[in-house]
């Protein structure tokens, strides 16, 4: 019985080592990365102040700091999910309790042996057997309880991890959907409705419109109208030039407009007549 108890104690002391190593590694890396995330912007500023060449470093330290923090959070999540830190503590507590229990059993066994006759009576043998049975039962109960605690913790961590993962996936899906919707809205074509307030005073009641933008340059001629329109215009900034003749002289003016997605820009210009 004593040998079985000693084996159980040694098992817990032996197996707590690798849990301790993983727990300490994850905790150290998480602490180091978190600290680095805060120090990177400061380091970049210090190097810049001392005119050290920082071409090898990113100009914006924000994304790098975010990566460090993200990795640190992932390490802590792995530690929690697989129970390295909690398992280490649980193994130490169980092994310590078993060691105390073994010492108590040894002392009780010595005490029972001291008062026993040679050979021991039936009652004395029964007392020894009962004490050994109690010791073995307690040891097995501690192992069983530790196993139950591990299973409960593992299931709880997995359930929480699945819950967190679902939340993250839902958030990511919402962000992707929003980005797609924003892109669709941003790419929705607009229109231009240009009014030349004094077009009727031009020679022949006509003028030319030169539209310049990201899609290139185009020219339209307008006659007997004060309004020029263009549909299916890609959103963005455009320059509109208006050329005409008045009493045989070339006159011109221009304006810059912004076409918003799905909207009609309605600029109004007056020729210098």
N, C-alpha and C positions, 0 to 999 in steps of 0.2 A: 504493500500500500504506500509506504513511504517513497519507494522508488518511482511509483506511478506519479505521485505528487511532484517529485523532483523533476521528472521528465516534462510534466506540464509547465512547470515554472521555467525550465530551460528553453522550452519551445517558444514561450512568449518573449523571453529576453532575447533569444536569437532572432526571431522574426520582427521584432520592433526596430532592428537596426536599419533594414532597408526602408521601412516606412519613415524613420527619422531622417535618413539621407535624402529621400525624395522631398519630404516636407521642408527640410532646411534649404534644399536647392531651389524649390519653387518660391519659398518665402524670400530668399536672398535675391533671386532674379527679379521678382516683382518689386521689391524695395529699390533695387538698383535702377530698374527701368523707370520707375515712378520718379525717383530723384533725378535721373538723367533728363526726363521730360521737362522738369523745371529748370534744369541747369543749361540746357541747350541754347535757349534764347539769350541767357546771360553770357554764356561763353562766346556766342557769336558777336554780341555787342562789345565785349572786352577785346576780342581779337580785332574788331573793326576800329576801336578806339586807339589801339596800339599799332594800327596800320599794318597788321599781319595779313598776308595773302589768304583770303577766304574763298578763293575761286572754287576750291574743292568742296565747299560747304554749300548747302541750299540757301538761296536768298531768303526764303520764307521758312522759318523753323517751325511754324505751326503744324503742318502736316506730319513732320518727323516726330514732334512731341506727341501728337495724337496717336501715332503708330506705337510709340513706346508705352503710352498709357493703355492702349488696347491690348498689347501683348501681356502687360502686367496683369490686367484684368482676366485675360484668358488663362494665365498661369494659376491665379488664385481660384478661378473656376474649376480648373482641372484638379487642384489640390482638394477642393471641397467635394467635387463629384466622386473622386476615387478614395476619399477619406484618408489621405496620407497623414495629415496633422492629427486629425481626431483619432485615427487608428493607432498612431504612435502613443498618444496619451492614454488611450484605452488599454493598450497592451501593457504599458508601464504600471497602470493602476491595478490591472488584473494580476500581473506577476508579483507585485508588491503584496497584495492581499493574500495570494497563495503562499508566499514566503512566510508571512505572519502566521497563517493557518498551519503550515508545516511545523513551524517552531512550537506552536501551542500543542500540536499533536505529539511531538517528541517529548515535551515536558510532561504531558498527561500520561504518556506511555511509560515514562520513567517512574512517575508517581504510582501508577497501577502496579508496575513490576516490583516496586519497593515494598508494597504491602501484601504482595502475593506470597502464598506458601510455596514450598517446593515438594512435590509438584503442586501447581495452582488448583484450587477447588473449582467446582463447576460454576459457582457464582462469579469467581474471579476471572475465569476464562470467558464467561458470558459478558462481563464488563469490558474486557479487552476487545472482544469481537464487536461489541456495540460501539466502542469508541472508534475502532478502525472503520466500521461501516459508516459512522457519522462523518469521518474525515473524507472517505472516498466520495460519499454522497455530496458533501459540500464542494469538493473540488470539481466534480462533474457538473454540479449546479452552476458554479462560476463559469465554467467553460461554455455551458449551454446559454447562460445569460449574456456572456460576451458575444457569442455567435448571433443571438437574437438582436442584440444592440447593433451589431454590424449589418445584419440584414435589413433592419428597420431604417438605419441611417442610409444605406445604399439605395434602397427603394425610394426613400424620401428625396435623396439627392438627384436620382434619375428623373423622378417625377417633376422636381423643380427645374431641372435642366431642360426637360421637354417643354415645360411651360414657358420658360424664358426663351427657348429656341422658337416656339410658336409666336411669341410676342415679337421677337426680332424679325421673323419671316413676314409676319403681317405688316410690321412697320416698313420693312424693305419693299414689300409688294405695293403698299400705299405710296411710298416714295417713287417707285418706278412708274406706277399708274399716273401719279401727279406730273412727273417729268414728261411722260408721253403726252398727257393732255396739254401741258404747257407748251410743248414743242408743236403740237398740232395747232393750238391757238396762235402761237407766235408765227407759224407759217401760213396762216389763213390770209389769202390775198385781200388787198384793199383796193381803193379807187381814188382817182384824182378828178376834181371838178374845178377847173380854172376859169375864172371870170376876168376878162379884160374890159374894164369899165368904160373905156373910150375907144373901143375897137371900131365903132361906127364912124369915127373921124379919120380913119386911115384911108389911104388910096385904095379904091376898089373894095372897101369894107372887108379887108383880108389881113391876115397875119400868120406868121410861122411860129410853131412851138417846138423848141429843142429840149428834150428831156434827157438828162444825164443822171445815171445812177449805177448801182452795182451790176446791173444786167447789161450795161453798155449805154449807147447813145442813139437816140432816134429823133426824127423830125417829122412833124405833121403840119399840114397847111389847113387853115380854117378860113372859110369865106361866108359872108353874110350871117355871121353869128358872133356873139360876144362871149360864148362859153365853149371851152374845149374840155372833153372828158376822155379818160382812159380807165378801163376796167382791168381786173386781174393783175394788179400791180403788186409786186413782191414788197412786203413791208421793209421800210428802211428810209434813209435820207436821200433826197433828190434835189437836183438843181434844175430849175425851169427857166429857160431863156425865151423871150418873146421878141421877135424881129418883125418889123413892118416898115411901110413907107408912108410918109406924110408930105404931100406936095413935092413928091419926087425925091425927098431926102430919106435916107435910111435912119430909122430910130429903133432903139432897143432898150430893154430892161430885163431884169432877172430877179428871181427869188429862190430861196431854199425852203423846202418843206419836208415834213416828216410824215410818212404814211404808216399809220398804225394798223395792226392786224384786224381785218374785218371792218375797217372804218373807211370813210370817204374824206379825204383831205380837200378842203374848199378854199384854196388861196384866191386872193383878189389883187390884181395889179392894175396900175394906170400907166399907159405909155406917155413918155415925155413929149407930148405934142404941144 
